[in-house]
């Protein structure tokens, strides 16, 4: 599992990198805000450990940019600023947790592990394709900030497609999943896909649901 540490204090960064590697993590480091943001844009991480006070680009700025780009990687903010107002500012800009300097190494590891567990849980309960999210637990569907309401069959069909993101789903598989049998008339599925597509893609420039003629359907972000 990959972790990114962005901190201009090379002594602290080296200490954390060595310790987290011993915990089994693969750790990348950056010593200024611009390099840290470049790492985030070019590689996927389980957790980002982000210092507030950084040269070139502050931790607050990085955190804000990350969230504006819909990157949901958990962020642990580090800072010598320990006032409640500072913690609130850090959390409000998109950080998931906040740890004041000086800190206990054991506490930092515990917080990192908690963020990793939380991300794994979210992966199990929230399906995502581009800016489309589907919370399986409460069946809330959003495209960006827009809440989308579906019928029961449309919910089930979308769940099937999103769980098979990027892969073709045949009409027979859809029929079996939705009705428990494979010989449902194809025009029924065609109509259901049409209604689902109108709600998921209709008002948006990027179309996610694709038809592969005579083979089936898939959902993808490209």
GUMAR-948427 format. One record per residue: x, y, z of N, C-alpha, C in turn; residue in one letter. Coordinates in steps of 0.05 Angstrom, whole numbers, plus 5000, padded with zeros to 4 digits. Atoms other than C-alpha are relative to their C-alpha. Example, Ala and Ser with C-alpha at 12.3 -4.5 7.8 and 13.67 -1.06 7.14 Angstrom:
BEGIN
501849765000524649105156501850245000A/498449764999527349795143498550225014S/
***
This chain:
BEGIN
501749765000500050005000501850255000X/498449765005502650684979499150235018X/500549764984503251285025501850234990X/498449775008505651985007500350185025X/499449804979509052445058501050254987X/499249745011509453175040500750185024X/499149854977513653555091502850114993X/497449895007519554035083502149955021X/498050084980522853785147501049724993X/499050265011527253245117500749805022X/499550184978529152965185497549855009X/502550134992521952835205499049824978X/501050165023520252585135501649734998X/498450255001526052085136499349815022X/500750164977524151845205497349864995X/502650125005516851735185500149804977X/499850185023518751415119501149735009X/498750254990523250905153498049845017X/501950144983518050745206497749884986X/502350105015512250675158500849774981X/499050225017516450235112500249745017X/499950234982517549775172497349905007X/502750084995510049765181498849854975X/500850145024509549485110499050184978X/500949815021507750115071502350074981X/498149895020511150365007499650305002X/500249714993512751095022501550174980X/498849795017514051664973500250265017X/499749754985516452344998500250234980X/499649755014516253064974500550215020X/499149804980519353675007498950284994X/501349745004515254234977497249944988X/502750045008508054334957499649934971X/500350065028508954324882500749714993X/499250285005512653664882497949815012X/502150174987507453374930497549984982X/502450005017501753574884500549844974X/499350165024505453274824499849705006X/500250284992505952614862497149915000X/502950074998498452614876498849974973X/501250015027496852744803501149774983X/498850205017501352194777499949725012X/500050264987500351634827497749985020X/502150044981494951334871501149925027X/499150064973495851314947497749925018X/502050084980492250995005499550235020X/500249784981493751585051502150214992X/498149795004497152265043500450135027X/499349854976500852555103501150274991X/499649745012500953295090500650225021X/499349784981504553855128498650254991X/501449755006500954525132501950204987X/498149795009507054985124502049884981X/498250115020510554815059500950234981X/499249815021514755215009498549954974X/501250005027511755374940497049965000X/502950045000504755124957499449885028X/500550094972501755045027498349755000X/501750244997498454415053497150064996X/502849925004491854785055499350034971X/500449975029492554964982499949734986X/499950275013494354254962497449855006X/502450144991488553965002497650104984X/502349885015483654454969500049914971X/499850085028486254284899499249714996X/500650295002485853534912497049955001X/502950044997478653574934498450124977X/501349895023476654034877500249824975X/499650195022479353504830498749735005X/501450254993474952974863501849775006X/498250214991480852584890499349955029X/501050064973478252224952502049885019X/498050124983484851984981500050125028X/499949894973484852055057502550165005X/497849824995489152625081500250045030X/499449944972492452685150501750255000X/498649754999494453405161501750025025X/498149954978500553555204500550305002X/499449714997501754245234500950075028X/499349894974505054625290497850175010X/502449844992498555025291498149825015X/501650184984494854705348497350115010X/502549884991489055185360497649874987X/502450125011481954935350499350124973X/500749875025480855455295501749904977X/498250115021486855185257499149724992X/500950275006484354475263497550004983X/502549975015477554685238500550084971X/499349915027480655045178501249764984X/498850235014484754425161497949794992X/502150195006478753965165498050104979X/501949885019474254445127501150014972X/498949995028479054475068500249724988X/500150265012478453725059501649785014X/498550204986483153385108498249815016X/501750204986480452745140500849985030X/499050014972484652795204502150225003X/498249784995489153305238501749925025X/498250074978495253185282501950235005X/498349774993498953745318502849915006X/497250054993506553765322500650145027X/498750275003510153515362497949785005X/501950214997506552855357501449745007X/499050274994507452135380500049844974X/499850175024509851675324497849785001X/502050224998505351115351497250114994X/502649895006499351585348499650054970X/500249955029500951775276499449744985X/500550265013501351045256497249905004X/502850094994494750895290498050164983X/501849845017491451475253500249924971X/499750095027494351255187498549734995X/501350265002491950535198496950045000X/502949954999484950805216499050114973X/500849895026484651205151500149794978X/499950225019486750595111497649825003X/502350174995481350175144497450144990X/502449855008476150725130499850004969X/500150005029478150755057499249724989X/500850275009477549995050497049965003X/502950034995470550025081498450164979X/501449845020468550585032500149864973X/499850145025471050164974497949784998X/501950214999466349614996497150104997X/502749904999460250065003499450224980X/500449795019461250614952501349934973X/499050055027461850484877500450274986X/499549755014464951024834500949954971X/499149995027465651154760500050294992X/499749715005468351844742498750155023X/501349844979463952334779497349885010X/502450144991458351824790500749835024X/499650174976457951514860497449875007X/502350164992453250984886500649885027X/499750104973452750864960498149765003X/501650244999450350144965498449985026X/501350024974448550205038497450155001X/502549844998443450765032498850054972X/501049985027442550724956499950294990X/499849735009444451454947501850014975X/498549985024446751614877500450304993X/499449735007450252254857501750014975X/498249945022453152524793501150285005X/499049754989457753064819498450075025X/501749924977453253444868497149954995X/502850045007446853234833499049735010X/501250254990442652714870498149884979X/501650135021439452204823498249795013X/501950204990433251794839499349804979X/500650225019432051124805497849825010X/501950214991426850574806501649775011X/498650244989428449914840501749864979X/498650155021430349564775502450174989X/497849835009434550164753502350005020X/497950034979438250144820501649754996X/498650265002439749404811501749994974X/498550015024441949494739502550175002X/497749834997446550074756502149875018X/498150144982449649674813501549784985X/498850215016450949094765502150124981X/498149885018454249544714502450125014X/497849874986458449924765501949805013X/498350214989460949284798501649874978X/498550115023463249084728501250224984X/499049775013466249754711502149934979X/498150055021469849734644499749734986X/500450265012467349034628497249974988X/502550045014461848824581498149825017X/502050164986455448574614497949934979X/501850095021451148154568497150035009X/502949994994443548194564499149765016X/500750244984443147484591500850035029X/499149964973447147674652498250215014X/501949814989442748284663497449875007X/502550134996436547864656500149815024X/499650184977439147344705500150155026X/499649854975441147864756497450145009X/502449844993434648274753497549835004X/502450154999429447734742500349715007X/499550284993432847074758499749804978X/500250175023432146804688501350144976X/498449895021435946894623498450074974X/501549975025430246924572498050235000X/501649765000427247604587500350134972X/499849885026425547954522502050234999X/497849815001431348384499499050294999X/501049725002426948994485499350115028X/500549904972425149024560502650115012X/497449914991432549084576500850264986X/499349765016433449594520498550255011X/501649774989427850034549501150085028X/498949944973430749964620502750154998X/497549875004437650164595499550294991X/500649735010434550764559499250185023X/500949844978431151004622502350065019X/497749964982437450904664501950204988X/498249815013441751264613499050295000X/501149735000437051854610500450145027X/499649884973437851954685502950035007X/497249994993445251804691501650184982X/498449855020447852124627498650234987X/501549815016442252554600500850295002X/499449724996444253224630502950065001X/497149974996451753114630501549974974X/498450005025457053224576501449734997X/498550265002460952584592498049775004X/501950234999456851954577501549765010X/498750234987458451354620499049734991X/501150265008453750804597500249964970X/499550065029455750484531498549754992X/501350245012452050004486502049884980X/498350155019456249474450498049834984X/502250115016451649274394500249694998X/500450295000449148554398501549845021X/498550144979453648404457499150075028X/500849924973451248804516500650295006X/499749724991452749424557502350015020X/498049964980458149714601500050295009X/499749724990459650324643503050055004X/497249944998466350664640500350304999X/499649714999469451354648501750104977X/498749905025472651394579498849874976X/
***
